[in-house]
Amino acid sequence: TVVSLAGIAPVGKRASFIFDCMVAFSQHDRTYMQYEYLYVGDDINGYPQYQNTEIITHETGPKVSAFFMPGMRFQKNENRAFQFAMAGVIEWRKINGVSETISFPVPMCSWFFKF
């Protein structure tokens, strides 16, 4: 499921404040394998013995990802505009009962040309 909200508000004759946001709701589901040496005891000479063991981990839980993009748009004329935004991505997930949040900025510039 994805929810989106966007808007534009003029702040001058040719400048506008813009906002765009998308929020996605999903399920995190990942299985991965790792190998580990486990101590199993000493041999007859007293040296430690290890066994290579495969460990399979399954992660599952809810995940919410959001993309927020506030910025400014400068309209030169009806056919051209320049837009910049300091967007950001935020992801929240709860894996096996443990919450985790990841976020990072995404600066963006775009030019609009009408054909």
VOGU-3710 file (C-alpha; in Angstrom, 3 decimals, decimal comma):
1> tvvslagiap> 0,000/0,000/0,000  1,329/3,448/-0,958  -0,130/6,775/0,195  0,900/10,053/-1,455  0,381/13,700/-0,564  1,566/16,675/-2,646  0,979/20,394/-2,858  2,228/23,699/-4,174  1,841/27,158/-2,600  2,919/30,389/-4,317
11> vgkrasfifd> 5,307/32,582/-2,303  5,908/35,225/-4,972  5,195/36,093/-8,564  7,401/33,303/-9,976  8,343/31,221/-6,930  6,380/28,491/-5,194  6,904/26,209/-2,225  6,408/22,553/-3,189  5,887/19,457/-1,107  5,646/15,839/-2,155
21> cmvafsqhdr> 5,475/12,793/0,083  5,013/9,077/-0,479  4,616/6,507/2,286  4,693/2,756/1,587  3,526/0,092/4,025  4,929/-3,400/3,512  6,231/-6,544/5,164  9,951/-7,222/5,673  10,738/-10,873/4,944  14,320/-12,136/4,513
31> tymqyeylyv> 16,142/-15,430/5,043  19,919/-15,675/5,029  22,577/-18,272/5,776  25,837/-17,943/7,652  28,471/-20,426/8,736  30,016/-20,686/12,172  32,641/-22,943/13,719  31,336/-24,472/16,941  33,529/-26,079/19,561  32,634/-29,781/19,899
41> gddingypqy> 35,325/-30,959/22,348  38,936/-32,033/22,457  40,420/-34,901/20,489  42,424/-37,718/22,129  45,572/-35,561/22,029  43,882/-32,629/23,818  43,485/-30,387/20,751  40,164/-28,546/20,391  37,857/-29,769/17,639  35,456/-27,524/15,728
51> qnteiithet> 32,549/-28,297/13,446  31,406/-26,063/10,588  27,712/-25,367/11,267  25,204/-23,708/8,960  22,926/-21,197/10,700  19,758/-20,090/8,898  18,141/-16,875/10,132  14,660/-15,760/9,131  13,675/-12,120/9,660  10,115/-10,898/9,380
61> gpkvsaffmp> 8,114/-7,879/10,499  6,288/-4,723/9,375  8,117/-2,044/7,383  7,198/1,583/6,601  9,197/3,523/3,990  8,675/7,268/3,459  10,005/9,764/0,909  9,566/13,445/1,831  10,413/16,195/-0,641  10,014/19,836/0,432
71> gmrfqknenr> 11,506/22,394/-1,956  11,125/25,465/-4,150  9,989/25,879/-7,759  10,950/28,878/-9,882  8,772/29,405/-12,969  10,540/31,344/-15,743  7,503/31,235/-18,026  4,659/28,874/-18,851  7,001/26,441/-20,612  10,007/26,385/-18,248
81> afqfamagvi> 10,630/25,913/-14,553  13,516/24,995/-12,239  12,908/23,064/-9,048  15,155/22,000/-6,169  14,344/20,053/-3,048  16,085/18,611/-0,008  14,356/15,265/-0,012  14,779/12,575/2,576  14,132/8,870/2,867  13,090/7,288/6,157
91> ewrkingvse> 12,553/3,582/6,679  11,216/2,071/9,890  11,001/-1,654/10,419  10,403/-3,992/13,319  12,312/-7,220/12,746  11,681/-10,076/15,166  10,530/-7,567/17,804  13,459/-5,130/17,414  12,740/-1,657/15,942  15,202/-0,102/13,503
101> tisfpvpmcs> 15,133/3,269/11,716  17,257/4,221/8,717  17,267/7,700/7,140  19,345/9,634/4,632  19,035/12,884/2,604  18,553/13,020/-1,155  19,148/16,499/-2,648  17,289/16,882/-5,949  17,201/19,351/-8,860  14,897/19,183/-11,848
111> wffkf> 14,137/21,268/-14,904  10,743/21,377/-16,572  10,479/21,987/-20,322  7,096/21,885/-22,019  7,137/20,662/-25,630
//
